[in-house]
Amino acid sequence: MTTPSDNKPSRAADEASTTRPLHPPGQPGTAASPVQPQRAATAKTTGTPGVARQPGTVGTDGANALTSTEHVVELADSIVHIANQLHERILKEIACYQDRTMPATQKAVMHTLMDGELLLRQHAQALYADASTCVIHGLDQPQTRLMALTAAAAEQIRHIGVISESTGLVGGILSLVGGIATGRLSQVEAALENIKLHHTALKALKPTPQVKT
Protein backbone atom coordinates (compact mmCIF):
# COMPACT_ATOMS: atom_id res chain seq x y z
CA MET A 1 0.00 0.00 0.00
CA THR A 2 1.29 3.48 -0.78
CA THR A 3 0.97 6.67 1.20
CA PRO A 4 -1.11 9.37 -0.54
CA SER A 5 1.04 12.09 -2.07
CA ASP A 6 -0.93 14.96 -0.52
CA ASN A 7 0.01 16.02 3.01
CA LYS A 8 2.12 12.94 3.68
CA PRO A 9 4.71 13.06 6.48
CA SER A 10 7.37 15.67 5.78
CA ARG A 11 10.29 13.25 5.68
CA ALA A 12 9.85 10.14 3.57
CA ALA A 13 11.06 6.80 4.86
CA ASP A 14 13.92 6.64 2.40
CA GLU A 15 15.18 10.05 3.55
CA ALA A 16 15.14 9.36 7.29
CA SER A 17 18.48 9.41 9.05
CA THR A 18 19.52 6.12 10.57
CA THR A 19 21.35 7.99 13.34
CA ARG A 20 18.45 10.21 14.38
CA PRO A 21 17.39 9.41 17.99
CA LEU A 22 14.12 7.51 18.18
CA HIS A 23 12.30 9.73 20.64
CA PRO A 24 8.52 9.94 20.06
CA PRO A 25 6.99 13.43 19.77
CA GLY A 26 6.60 15.11 23.13
CA GLN A 27 9.52 15.59 25.47
CA PRO A 28 12.74 14.50 23.69
CA GLY A 29 14.38 11.47 25.19
CA THR A 30 11.39 10.46 27.31
CA ALA A 31 8.34 8.25 26.98
CA ALA A 32 6.07 10.90 28.49
CA SER A 33 2.62 11.42 27.10
CA PRO A 34 2.62 13.91 24.21
CA VAL A 35 1.17 17.40 24.61
CA GLN A 36 -2.46 17.42 23.54
CA PRO A 37 -3.76 19.97 21.03
CA GLN A 38 -6.11 22.45 22.68
CA ARG A 39 -9.49 23.38 21.30
CA ALA A 40 -10.13 27.00 20.47
CA ALA A 41 -11.96 28.74 23.31
CA THR A 42 -14.69 29.83 20.90
CA ALA A 43 -15.53 26.34 19.68
CA LYS A 44 -19.10 25.53 20.66
CA THR A 45 -19.14 21.87 21.46
CA THR A 46 -19.38 19.43 24.32
CA GLY A 47 -16.60 17.47 25.96
CA THR A 48 -13.22 18.23 27.43
CA PRO A 49 -10.78 20.39 25.43
CA GLY A 50 -7.98 18.39 23.86
CA VAL A 51 -9.42 15.03 24.89
CA ALA A 52 -10.48 12.75 22.05
CA ARG A 53 -13.61 10.65 22.07
CA GLN A 54 -12.99 6.96 22.39
CA PRO A 55 -13.92 4.55 19.59
CA GLY A 56 -17.60 3.72 19.62
CA THR A 57 -18.70 7.11 20.99
CA VAL A 58 -19.35 8.73 17.64
CA GLY A 59 -21.95 11.44 17.34
CA THR A 60 -25.55 10.75 16.44
CA ASP A 61 -26.01 13.55 13.91
CA GLY A 62 -27.31 12.04 10.66
CA ALA A 63 -26.53 15.17 8.64
CA ASN A 64 -23.85 15.15 5.98
CA ALA A 65 -20.34 15.16 7.41
CA LEU A 66 -18.43 18.34 8.21
CA THR A 67 -21.36 20.67 7.57
CA SER A 68 -21.07 22.41 10.96
CA THR A 69 -18.44 23.70 13.36
CA GLU A 70 -19.40 20.93 15.79
CA HIS A 71 -18.67 18.32 13.11
CA VAL A 72 -15.21 19.75 12.49
CA VAL A 73 -14.36 19.79 16.20
CA GLU A 74 -15.64 16.22 16.54
CA LEU A 75 -13.30 15.16 13.74
CA ALA A 76 -10.41 17.01 15.43
CA ASP A 77 -11.11 14.96 18.56
CA SER A 78 -10.82 11.77 16.52
CA ILE A 79 -7.54 12.93 14.96
CA VAL A 80 -6.10 13.48 18.45
CA HIS A 81 -7.19 9.96 19.38
CA ILE A 82 -5.50 8.52 16.27
CA ALA A 83 -2.30 10.41 17.14
CA ASN A 84 -2.45 9.05 20.70
CA GLN A 85 -2.82 5.47 19.46
CA LEU A 86 0.05 5.96 17.03
CA HIS A 87 2.22 7.36 19.84
CA GLU A 88 1.55 4.33 22.03
CA ARG A 89 2.26 1.95 19.14
CA ILE A 90 5.57 3.70 18.44
CA LEU A 91 6.57 3.36 22.11
CA LYS A 92 5.79 -0.36 22.06
CA GLU A 93 7.87 -0.86 18.93
CA ILE A 94 10.86 0.94 20.43
CA ALA A 95 10.53 -1.07 23.65
CA CYS A 96 10.67 -4.33 21.69
CA TYR A 97 14.26 -3.66 20.69
CA GLN A 98 15.62 -2.53 24.08
CA ASP A 99 19.41 -3.09 23.87
CA ARG A 100 19.30 -4.53 20.36
CA THR A 101 20.05 -2.39 17.31
CA MET A 102 17.04 -1.45 15.24
CA PRO A 103 17.60 -2.08 11.51
CA ALA A 104 18.04 1.03 9.37
CA THR A 105 14.90 0.28 7.35
CA GLN A 106 12.85 0.03 10.53
CA LYS A 107 14.34 3.28 11.82
CA ALA A 108 13.21 4.98 8.61
CA VAL A 109 9.66 3.69 9.14
CA MET A 110 9.67 4.88 12.74
CA HIS A 111 10.89 8.35 11.79
CA THR A 112 8.16 8.61 9.16
CA LEU A 113 5.48 7.57 11.64
CA MET A 114 6.78 9.97 14.30
CA ASP A 115 6.61 12.77 11.74
CA GLY A 116 3.08 11.60 10.93
CA GLU A 117 2.07 11.76 14.58
CA LEU A 118 3.38 15.31 14.88
CA LEU A 119 1.52 16.36 11.72
CA LEU A 120 -1.71 14.77 12.97
CA ARG A 121 -1.49 16.87 16.15
CA GLN A 122 -0.74 20.01 14.16
CA HIS A 123 -3.71 19.38 11.88
CA ALA A 124 -5.97 18.75 14.88
CA GLN A 125 -4.84 22.06 16.41
CA ALA A 126 -5.63 23.84 13.14
CA LEU A 127 -9.10 22.27 13.03
CA TYR A 128 -9.80 23.38 16.61
CA ALA A 129 -8.56 26.91 15.94
CA ASP A 130 -10.34 27.42 12.61
CA ALA A 131 -13.34 25.12 12.92
CA SER A 132 -15.75 27.64 11.42
CA THR A 133 -13.64 28.10 8.29
CA CYS A 134 -13.08 24.36 7.84
CA VAL A 135 -16.78 23.57 7.38
CA ILE A 136 -17.35 22.02 3.95
CA HIS A 137 -20.47 21.06 2.03
CA GLY A 138 -21.17 18.43 -0.57
CA LEU A 139 -19.62 15.41 1.15
CA ASP A 140 -22.19 12.72 0.45
CA GLN A 141 -21.97 10.69 3.65
CA PRO A 142 -23.22 11.20 7.22
CA GLN A 143 -21.03 12.46 10.04
CA THR A 144 -21.52 9.19 11.92
CA ARG A 145 -19.95 7.23 9.07
CA LEU A 146 -16.94 9.54 8.94
CA MET A 147 -16.44 9.23 12.69
CA ALA A 148 -16.80 5.46 12.58
CA LEU A 149 -14.13 5.31 9.88
CA THR A 150 -11.63 7.35 11.90
CA ALA A 151 -12.40 5.36 15.05
CA ALA A 152 -11.69 2.14 13.15
CA ALA A 153 -8.40 3.60 11.90
CA ALA A 154 -7.32 4.32 15.47
CA GLU A 155 -8.11 0.76 16.53
CA GLN A 156 -6.20 -0.70 13.60
CA ILE A 157 -3.13 1.36 14.48
CA ARG A 158 -3.44 0.21 18.08
CA HIS A 159 -3.59 -3.51 17.26
CA ILE A 160 -1.49 -3.73 14.09
CA GLY A 161 1.23 -6.38 14.26
CA VAL A 162 3.80 -4.88 11.88
CA ILE A 163 4.00 -1.14 12.43
CA SER A 164 5.12 -0.39 8.86
CA GLU A 165 1.71 -1.55 7.63
CA SER A 166 0.14 1.54 9.23
CA THR A 167 2.04 4.09 7.13
CA GLY A 168 -0.50 4.09 4.30
CA LEU A 169 -3.39 4.50 6.71
CA VAL A 170 -1.67 7.39 8.50
CA GLY A 171 -0.96 8.99 5.13
CA GLY A 172 -4.65 8.72 4.21
CA ILE A 173 -5.70 10.44 7.44
CA LEU A 174 -3.18 13.23 6.81
CA SER A 175 -4.53 13.70 3.30
CA LEU A 176 -8.07 13.84 4.69
CA VAL A 177 -7.40 16.58 7.23
CA GLY A 178 -5.21 18.45 4.74
CA GLY A 179 -8.08 18.51 2.28
CA ILE A 180 -10.48 19.73 4.95
CA ALA A 181 -8.10 22.50 6.04
CA THR A 182 -7.80 23.76 2.45
CA GLY A 183 -11.46 23.23 1.54
CA ARG A 184 -10.69 20.78 -1.26
CA LEU A 185 -13.72 18.52 -1.47
CA SER A 186 -12.15 16.34 -4.17
CA GLN A 187 -9.11 15.67 -1.97
CA VAL A 188 -11.36 14.85 0.99
CA GLU A 189 -13.37 12.38 -1.08
CA ALA A 190 -10.22 10.77 -2.52
CA ALA A 191 -8.67 10.49 0.96
CA LEU A 192 -11.78 8.81 2.35
CA GLU A 193 -11.69 6.23 -0.42
CA ASN A 194 -7.99 5.67 0.26
CA ILE A 195 -8.65 5.20 3.99
CA LYS A 196 -11.44 2.72 3.23
CA LEU A 197 -9.12 0.72 0.95
CA HIS A 198 -6.41 0.58 3.62
CA HIS A 199 -9.00 -0.33 6.23
CA THR A 200 -10.24 -3.24 4.11
CA ALA A 201 -6.72 -4.41 3.30
CA LEU A 202 -5.60 -4.32 6.93
CA LYS A 203 -8.68 -6.26 8.02
CA ALA A 204 -7.77 -8.96 5.50
CA LEU A 205 -4.23 -9.29 6.82
CA LYS A 206 -3.51 -12.03 9.30
CA PRO A 207 -2.16 -10.27 12.44
CA THR A 208 1.61 -10.61 12.70
CA PRO A 209 3.09 -10.86 16.20
CA GLN A 210 5.13 -7.91 17.36
CA VAL A 211 8.88 -8.28 17.77
CA LYS A 212 9.71 -10.28 20.89
CA THR A 213 12.39 -9.20 23.33
C-alpha positions as a printed Julia matrix, in Angstrom:
213×3 Matrix{Float64}:
   0.0     0.0    0.0
   1.29    3.48  -0.78
   0.97    6.67   1.2
  -1.11    9.37  -0.54
   1.04   12.09  -2.07
  -0.93   14.96  -0.52
   0.01   16.02   3.01
   2.12   12.94   3.68
   4.71   13.06   6.48
   7.37   15.67   5.78
  10.29   13.25   5.68
   9.85   10.14   3.57
  11.06    6.8    4.86
  13.92    6.64   2.4
  15.18   10.05   3.55
  15.14    9.36   7.29
  18.48    9.41   9.05
  19.52    6.12  10.57
  21.35    7.99  13.34
  18.45   10.21  14.38
  17.39    9.41  17.99
  14.12    7.51  18.18
  12.3     9.73  20.64
   8.52    9.94  20.06
   6.99   13.43  19.77
   6.6    15.11  23.13
   9.52   15.59  25.47
  12.74   14.5   23.69
  14.38   11.47  25.19
  11.39   10.46  27.31
   8.34    8.25  26.98
   6.07   10.9   28.49
   2.62   11.42  27.1
   2.62   13.91  24.21
   1.17   17.4   24.61
  -2.46   17.42  23.54
  -3.76   19.97  21.03
  -6.11   22.45  22.68
  -9.49   23.38  21.3
 -10.13   27.0   20.47
 -11.96   28.74  23.31
 -14.69   29.83  20.9
 -15.53   26.34  19.68
 -19.1    25.53  20.66
 -19.14   21.87  21.46
 -19.38   19.43  24.32
 -16.6    17.47  25.96
 -13.22   18.23  27.43
 -10.78   20.39  25.43
  -7.98   18.39  23.86
  -9.42   15.03  24.89
 -10.48   12.75  22.05
 -13.61   10.65  22.07
 -12.99    6.96  22.39
 -13.92    4.55  19.59
 -17.6     3.72  19.62
 -18.7     7.11  20.99
 -19.35    8.73  17.64
 -21.95   11.44  17.34
 -25.55   10.75  16.44
 -26.01   13.55  13.91
 -27.31   12.04  10.66
 -26.53   15.17   8.64
 -23.85   15.15   5.98
 -20.34   15.16   7.41
 -18.43   18.34   8.21
 -21.36   20.67   7.57
 -21.07   22.41  10.96
 -18.44   23.7   13.36
 -19.4    20.93  15.79
 -18.67   18.32  13.11
 -15.21   19.75  12.49
 -14.36   19.79  16.2
 -15.64   16.22  16.54
 -13.3    15.16  13.74
 -10.41   17.01  15.43
 -11.11   14.96  18.56
 -10.82   11.77  16.52
  -7.54   12.93  14.96
  -6.1    13.48  18.45
  -7.19    9.96  19.38
  -5.5     8.52  16.27
  -2.3    10.41  17.14
  -2.45    9.05  20.7
  -2.82    5.47  19.46
   0.05    5.96  17.03
   2.22    7.36  19.84
   1.55    4.33  22.03
   2.26    1.95  19.14
   5.57    3.7   18.44
   6.57    3.36  22.11
   5.79   -0.36  22.06
   7.87   -0.86  18.93
  10.86    0.94  20.43
  10.53   -1.07  23.65
  10.67   -4.33  21.69
  14.26   -3.66  20.69
  15.62   -2.53  24.08
  19.41   -3.09  23.87
  19.3    -4.53  20.36
  20.05   -2.39  17.31
  17.04   -1.45  15.24
  17.6    -2.08  11.51
  18.04    1.03   9.37
  14.9     0.28   7.35
  12.85    0.03  10.53
  14.34    3.28  11.82
  13.21    4.98   8.61
   9.66    3.69   9.14
   9.67    4.88  12.74
  10.89    8.35  11.79
   8.16    8.61   9.16
   5.48    7.57  11.64
   6.78    9.97  14.3
   6.61   12.77  11.74
   3.08   11.6   10.93
   2.07   11.76  14.58
   3.38   15.31  14.88
   1.52   16.36  11.72
  -1.71   14.77  12.97
  -1.49   16.87  16.15
  -0.74   20.01  14.16
  -3.71   19.38  11.88
  -5.97   18.75  14.88
  -4.84   22.06  16.41
  -5.63   23.84  13.14
  -9.1    22.27  13.03
  -9.8    23.38  16.61
  -8.56   26.91  15.94
 -10.34   27.42  12.61
 -13.34   25.12  12.92
 -15.75   27.64  11.42
 -13.64   28.1    8.29
 -13.08   24.36   7.84
 -16.78   23.57   7.38
 -17.35   22.02   3.95
 -20.47   21.06   2.03
 -21.17   18.43  -0.57
 -19.62   15.41   1.15
 -22.19   12.72   0.45
 -21.97   10.69   3.65
 -23.22   11.2    7.22
 -21.03   12.46  10.04
 -21.52    9.19  11.92
 -19.95    7.23   9.07
 -16.94    9.54   8.94
 -16.44    9.23  12.69
 -16.8     5.46  12.58
 -14.13    5.31   9.88
 -11.63    7.35  11.9
 -12.4     5.36  15.05
 -11.69    2.14  13.15
  -8.4     3.6   11.9
  -7.32    4.32  15.47
  -8.11    0.76  16.53
  -6.2    -0.7   13.6
  -3.13    1.36  14.48
  -3.44    0.21  18.08
  -3.59   -3.51  17.26
  -1.49   -3.73  14.09
   1.23   -6.38  14.26
   3.8    -4.88  11.88
   4.0    -1.14  12.43
   5.12   -0.39   8.86
   1.71   -1.55   7.63
   0.14    1.54   9.23
   2.04    4.09   7.13
  -0.5     4.09   4.3
  -3.39    4.5    6.71
  -1.67    7.39   8.5
  -0.96    8.99   5.13
  -4.65    8.72   4.21
  -5.7    10.44   7.44
  -3.18   13.23   6.81
  -4.53   13.7    3.3
  -8.07   13.84   4.69
  -7.4    16.58   7.23
  -5.21   18.45   4.74
  -8.08   18.51   2.28
 -10.48   19.73   4.95
  -8.1    22.5    6.04
  -7.8    23.76   2.45
 -11.46   23.23   1.54
 -10.69   20.78  -1.26
 -13.72   18.52  -1.47
 -12.15   16.34  -4.17
  -9.11   15.67  -1.97
 -11.36   14.85   0.99
 -13.37   12.38  -1.08
 -10.22   10.77  -2.52
  -8.67   10.49   0.96
 -11.78    8.81   2.35
 -11.69    6.23  -0.42
  -7.99    5.67   0.26
  -8.65    5.2    3.99
 -11.44    2.72   3.23
  -9.12    0.72   0.95
  -6.41    0.58   3.62
  -9.0    -0.33   6.23
 -10.24   -3.24   4.11
  -6.72   -4.41   3.3
  -5.6    -4.32   6.93
  -8.68   -6.26   8.02
  -7.77   -8.96   5.5
  -4.23   -9.29   6.82
  -3.51  -12.03   9.3
  -2.16  -10.27  12.44
   1.61  -10.61  12.7
   3.09  -10.86  16.2
   5.13   -7.91  17.36
   8.88   -8.28  17.77
   9.71  -10.28  20.89
  12.39   -9.2   23.33
